[in-house]
Amino acid sequence: MNTVQDLLQVSAKLYQHLTILPSEDERDVFIEKVHQYLDERGVLVEQLQQEGFQVDLTNKAHATLAELDTGIKERLDKVMKSIQADMKDLQNAKKNEQQYLNPYANVQVMDGRYYDKKN
């Protein structure tokens, strides 16, 4: 059961870490810390699977683990959506800058020539 307690502690740390969305300057450190916690959880979950662990929701620790897991998934989704929105904004900014620098890039060239087939 020591592995379950370790998993519970790491999950609680990850859940707490995900409560505050970082600013753009601190995002890299934030993501590295999330990866560290997820790697620790992954190792512990693999150990539990090798031991043949079964979740019993009547057990208080197991129920807490299930709740934490649900909360972690929700918060990871929020972080991911935030990052995706920032990436989309960056792509739009690049596109707008390119259009500003070369406004005629998307215009098809029509020389104004007219070919008259009548001779």
HUQUIJO-V689130 format. One record per run of one state. SS is the DSSP state (~ for helix, > for strand, _ for the rest). FROM is the first residue (numbers start at 1). TO is the last residue. If there is no record, write none. Layout:
# HUQUIJO-V689130
SS | FROM | TO
SS | FROM | TO
This chain:
# HUQUIJO-V689130
_ | 1 | 1
~ | 2 | 17
_ | 18 | 26
~ | 27 | 50
_ | 51 | 59
~ | 60 | 101
_ | 102 | 119
